[in-house]
Amino acid sequence: MNTAKRDVDRLRVAILISGGGSNMMTLLDDMGRDDHLATPVIVIANRPDAGGLAKARANGVAAQCIDHKAFDSRSEFEDALHGVLLDAAPDLICLAGFMRILSAEFVAKWEGRILNVHPSLLPKYKGLHTHARAIEAGDDLHGCTVHHVTAALDDGPIIGQATVRIAADDTPESLAAKVLVQEHLLYPKALRIACESIIQN
């Protein structure tokens, strides 16, 4: 990404991850384009071994780990996360493979400003093991959804969806790989839509 092109007038985006950060990278790459309305200000991981931290730093983005295992309770972890986010002052928070359920109290503090990508065609298959569940149900189509986060798990207004066809020989792993390709295409588009909505309102 072209870090020199970041504009102080752009919207500020924080990205939360737990792993390698493949969706994070698609967002960073897209925000590096001259026509984007947003710029990344911080990447936060809840696991010290998250490979996305090094990738973010290599792209000139501040990156920090807040290890959830270092806290005695979810509320203490979320207090620490909230404090770091307040310092970064994001207009939007993108959950990109962030494998922690956020409490209603935390979501309320950032109401309307958290986006998530989920590997199913919501409202189908909220929660985990979405690919196996779609295959077991005999579905023809599967896919992914980007939505605004609310207090309810994998709920909230949908920004966009992308579909894939389930082949007769698909396994949960092969289907996950096909869906991930669509996530990488959908999430940047959905972030642009969310940014445009903020600017227009």
C-alpha positions as a Markdown table, in Angstrom:
| # | Residue | x | y | z |
|---|---|---|---|---|
| 1 | Met | 0.0 | 0.0 | 0.0 |
| 2 | Asn | 1.1 | 3.6 | -0.6 |
| 3 | Thr | 1.5 | 5.0 | 2.9 |
| 4 | Ala | 2.6 | 8.3 | 1.6 |
| 5 | Lys | -0.9 | 8.9 | 0.1 |
| 6 | Arg | -2.7 | 8.8 | 3.4 |
| 7 | Asp | -4.8 | 12.0 | 3.9 |
| 8 | Val | -5.4 | 13.4 | 7.4 |
| 9 | Asp | -8.9 | 14.3 | 6.1 |
| 10 | Arg | -9.8 | 10.7 | 5.5 |
| 11 | Leu | -11.9 | 8.6 | 7.8 |
| 12 | Arg | -9.9 | 6.7 | 10.4 |
| 13 | Val | -10.2 | 2.8 | 10.4 |
| 14 | Ala | -9.1 | 0.4 | 13.1 |
| 15 | Ile | -8.8 | -3.3 | 12.2 |
| 16 | Leu | -9.1 | -6.1 | 14.8 |
| 17 | Ile | -7.6 | -9.5 | 14.0 |
| 18 | Ser | -6.7 | -12.8 | 15.6 |
| 19 | Gly | -4.6 | -14.5 | 13.0 |
| 20 | Gly | -2.8 | -14.1 | 9.7 |
| 21 | Gly | -4.7 | -11.1 | 8.6 |
| 22 | Ser | -5.6 | -12.0 | 5.0 |
| 23 | Asn | -8.8 | -10.0 | 5.1 |
| 24 | Met | -6.9 | -7.2 | 6.9 |
| 25 | Met | -4.5 | -7.1 | 4.0 |
| 26 | Thr | -7.2 | -6.7 | 1.4 |
| 27 | Leu | -8.5 | -3.7 | 3.4 |
| 28 | Leu | -5.1 | -2.1 | 3.8 |
| 29 | Asp | -4.4 | -2.6 | 0.1 |
| 30 | Asp | -7.7 | -1.0 | -0.9 |
| 31 | Met | -7.2 | 1.9 | 1.6 |
| 32 | Gly | -3.8 | 2.6 | -0.1 |
| 33 | Arg | -5.6 | 3.7 | -3.2 |
| 34 | Asp | -5.8 | 7.4 | -4.0 |
| 35 | Asp | -9.6 | 7.4 | -4.3 |
| 36 | His | -10.3 | 5.8 | -0.9 |
| 37 | Leu | -12.2 | 7.8 | 1.8 |
| 38 | Ala | -10.4 | 6.1 | 4.7 |
| 39 | Thr | -7.0 | 5.4 | 6.1 |
| 40 | Pro | -5.9 | 2.7 | 8.5 |
| 41 | Val | -4.8 | 4.0 | 11.9 |
| 42 | Ile | -4.2 | 0.9 | 13.9 |
| 43 | Val | -4.3 | -2.9 | 13.8 |
| 44 | Ile | -5.0 | -4.7 | 17.1 |
| 45 | Ala | -4.7 | -8.4 | 17.7 |
| 46 | Asn | -5.9 | -10.4 | 20.7 |
| 47 | Arg | -3.2 | -13.0 | 20.2 |
| 48 | Pro | 0.6 | -12.3 | 20.3 |
| 49 | Asp | 1.3 | -14.9 | 17.7 |
| 50 | Ala | -1.1 | -13.3 | 15.2 |
| 51 | Gly | 0.8 | -13.1 | 11.9 |
| 52 | Gly | -1.2 | -10.1 | 10.8 |
| 53 | Leu | 0.7 | -7.8 | 13.3 |
| 54 | Ala | 4.0 | -8.1 | 11.4 |
| 55 | Lys | 2.2 | -7.6 | 8.0 |
| 56 | Ala | 0.5 | -4.4 | 9.3 |
| 57 | Arg | 3.8 | -3.0 | 10.5 |
| 58 | Ala | 5.5 | -3.9 | 7.2 |
| 59 | Asn | 2.8 | -1.8 | 5.5 |
| 60 | Gly | 3.5 | 1.2 | 7.8 |
| 61 | Val | 0.4 | 0.7 | 10.0 |
| 62 | Ala | 0.7 | 0.9 | 13.8 |
| 63 | Ala | 0.0 | -2.6 | 15.3 |
| 64 | Gln | -0.5 | -3.7 | 18.9 |
| 65 | Cys | -1.3 | -6.9 | 20.7 |
| 66 | Ile | -3.8 | -6.9 | 23.6 |
| 67 | Asp | -3.6 | -10.5 | 24.7 |
| 68 | His | -7.0 | -11.6 | 26.0 |
| 69 | Lys | -5.3 | -14.3 | 28.1 |
| 70 | Ala | -3.5 | -11.7 | 30.1 |
| 71 | Phe | -6.8 | -10.5 | 31.7 |
| 72 | Asp | -9.0 | -12.1 | 34.4 |
| 73 | Ser | -12.2 | -11.3 | 32.7 |
| 74 | Arg | -13.7 | -10.3 | 29.3 |
| 75 | Ser | -14.7 | -6.9 | 30.8 |
| 76 | Glu | -11.1 | -6.2 | 31.7 |
| 77 | Phe | -9.9 | -7.2 | 28.2 |
| 78 | Glu | -12.6 | -5.0 | 26.6 |
| 79 | Asp | -11.7 | -2.1 | 28.9 |
| 80 | Ala | -8.1 | -2.3 | 27.6 |
| 81 | Leu | -9.2 | -2.7 | 24.0 |
| 82 | His | -11.6 | 0.3 | 24.4 |
| 83 | Gly | -8.8 | 2.4 | 25.8 |
| 84 | Val | -6.5 | 1.7 | 22.9 |
| 85 | Leu | -9.3 | 2.4 | 20.4 |
| 86 | Leu | -10.1 | 5.7 | 22.1 |
| 87 | Asp | -6.4 | 6.8 | 21.6 |
| 88 | Ala | -6.6 | 5.8 | 18.0 |
| 89 | Ala | -9.9 | 7.6 | 17.5 |
| 90 | Pro | -11.3 | 5.5 | 14.6 |
| 91 | Asp | -14.4 | 6.4 | 12.7 |
| 92 | Leu | -14.9 | 2.7 | 11.9 |
| 93 | Ile | -13.7 | -0.6 | 13.4 |
| 94 | Cys | -13.4 | -3.6 | 11.1 |
| 95 | Leu | -13.4 | -7.0 | 12.6 |
| 96 | Ala | -11.2 | -9.1 | 10.2 |
| 97 | Gly | -11.0 | -12.6 | 11.6 |
| 98 | Phe | -11.2 | -11.4 | 15.2 |
| 99 | Met | -12.2 | -14.5 | 17.1 |
| 100 | Arg | -13.6 | -12.9 | 20.3 |
| 101 | Ile | -17.3 | -12.2 | 21.0 |
| 102 | Leu | -17.7 | -8.6 | 22.0 |
| 103 | Ser | -20.1 | -7.8 | 24.8 |
| 104 | Ala | -23.2 | -5.7 | 24.4 |
| 105 | Glu | -21.6 | -3.1 | 26.6 |
| 106 | Phe | -18.6 | -2.8 | 24.4 |
| 107 | Val | -20.6 | -2.7 | 21.2 |
| 108 | Ala | -22.8 | 0.1 | 22.6 |
| 109 | Lys | -19.7 | 2.2 | 23.1 |
| 110 | Trp | -19.0 | 2.0 | 19.3 |
| 111 | Glu | -22.6 | 1.7 | 18.1 |
| 112 | Gly | -23.0 | 1.8 | 14.4 |
| 113 | Arg | -19.2 | 1.9 | 13.8 |
| 114 | Ile | -18.2 | -1.8 | 13.9 |
| 115 | Leu | -18.2 | -3.9 | 10.8 |
| 116 | Asn | -17.7 | -7.7 | 10.5 |
| 117 | Val | -17.3 | -10.2 | 7.8 |
| 118 | His | -18.9 | -13.6 | 8.5 |
| 119 | Pro | -18.5 | -16.7 | 6.4 |
| 120 | Ser | -22.2 | -17.5 | 5.7 |
| 121 | Leu | -25.1 | -15.9 | 4.0 |
| 122 | Leu | -26.6 | -14.4 | 7.1 |
| 123 | Pro | -29.1 | -14.8 | 8.7 |
| 124 | Lys | -28.1 | -18.4 | 7.9 |
| 125 | Tyr | -25.5 | -20.1 | 10.0 |
| 126 | Lys | -24.6 | -17.7 | 12.7 |
| 127 | Gly | -21.7 | -18.7 | 14.8 |
| 128 | Leu | -19.1 | -21.3 | 14.0 |
| 129 | His | -18.6 | -24.2 | 11.6 |
| 130 | Thr | -20.6 | -22.5 | 8.9 |
| 131 | His | -19.2 | -24.4 | 5.9 |
| 132 | Ala | -19.8 | -27.8 | 7.4 |
| 133 | Arg | -23.4 | -26.7 | 8.3 |
| 134 | Ala | -24.1 | -25.5 | 4.8 |
| 135 | Ile | -22.9 | -28.8 | 3.3 |
| 136 | Glu | -24.8 | -30.9 | 5.8 |
| 137 | Ala | -28.0 | -28.9 | 5.1 |
| 138 | Gly | -27.7 | -29.7 | 1.4 |
| 139 | Asp | -27.5 | -26.1 | 0.3 |
| 140 | Asp | -26.7 | -25.2 | -3.3 |
| 141 | Leu | -25.3 | -21.8 | -2.4 |
| 142 | His | -23.1 | -20.5 | 0.4 |
| 143 | Gly | -21.1 | -17.3 | 0.8 |
| 144 | Cys | -20.2 | -14.5 | 3.1 |
| 145 | Thr | -21.7 | -11.4 | 4.6 |
| 146 | Val | -20.4 | -8.0 | 5.7 |
| 147 | His | -22.6 | -6.4 | 8.3 |
| 148 | His | -22.8 | -3.8 | 11.0 |
| 149 | Val | -22.2 | -5.4 | 14.4 |
| 150 | Thr | -24.9 | -5.3 | 17.1 |
| 151 | Ala | -25.2 | -6.8 | 20.5 |
| 152 | Ala | -26.7 | -10.0 | 19.0 |
| 153 | Leu | -24.2 | -12.5 | 17.6 |
| 154 | Asp | -23.6 | -12.3 | 13.8 |
| 155 | Asp | -26.6 | -9.9 | 13.5 |
| 156 | Gly | -27.1 | -6.4 | 12.4 |
| 157 | Pro | -27.8 | -4.5 | 9.2 |
| 158 | Ile | -26.2 | -6.2 | 6.1 |
| 159 | Ile | -24.0 | -4.1 | 3.9 |
| 160 | Gly | -23.2 | -6.7 | 1.3 |
| 161 | Gln | -23.1 | -10.4 | 0.5 |
| 162 | Ala | -21.2 | -12.6 | -2.0 |
| 163 | Thr | -22.2 | -16.2 | -3.0 |
| 164 | Val | -20.4 | -19.4 | -4.1 |
| 165 | Arg | -21.9 | -22.6 | -5.4 |
| 166 | Ile | -21.5 | -25.7 | -3.3 |
| 167 | Ala | -20.1 | -28.5 | -5.5 |
| 168 | Ala | -21.0 | -32.1 | -4.8 |
| 169 | Asp | -17.5 | -33.0 | -3.8 |
| 170 | Asp | -16.9 | -29.9 | -1.6 |
| 171 | Thr | -15.5 | -30.4 | 1.9 |
| 172 | Pro | -15.7 | -27.8 | 4.7 |
| 173 | Glu | -12.1 | -27.0 | 3.8 |
| 174 | Ser | -12.6 | -26.6 | 0.1 |
| 175 | Leu | -15.7 | -24.6 | 0.6 |
| 176 | Ala | -13.9 | -22.3 | 3.1 |
| 177 | Ala | -11.3 | -21.6 | 0.5 |
| 178 | Lys | -13.8 | -20.6 | -2.0 |
| 179 | Val | -15.7 | -18.4 | 0.4 |
| 180 | Leu | -12.4 | -16.7 | 1.5 |
| 181 | Val | -11.8 | -15.6 | -2.0 |
| 182 | Gln | -15.2 | -13.8 | -2.0 |
| 183 | Glu | -14.5 | -12.3 | 1.5 |
| 184 | His | -11.4 | -10.7 | 0.1 |
| 185 | Leu | -13.4 | -9.1 | -2.7 |
| 186 | Leu | -16.5 | -8.2 | -0.6 |
| 187 | Tyr | -15.0 | -6.6 | 2.5 |
| 188 | Pro | -13.1 | -3.8 | 0.7 |
| 189 | Lys | -16.3 | -2.9 | -1.3 |
| 190 | Ala | -18.4 | -3.0 | 1.9 |
| 191 | Leu | -15.9 | -0.7 | 3.7 |
| 192 | Arg | -16.2 | 1.8 | 0.9 |
| 193 | Ile | -20.0 | 1.7 | 1.1 |
| 194 | Ala | -19.8 | 2.3 | 4.9 |
| 195 | Cys | -17.4 | 5.2 | 4.4 |
| 196 | Glu | -19.6 | 6.8 | 1.8 |
| 197 | Ser | -22.6 | 6.5 | 4.1 |
| 198 | Ile | -20.7 | 8.3 | 6.9 |
| 199 | Ile | -19.6 | 11.1 | 4.5 |
| 200 | Gln | -23.0 | 11.6 | 3.1 |
| 201 | Asn | -24.7 | 11.7 | 6.5 |
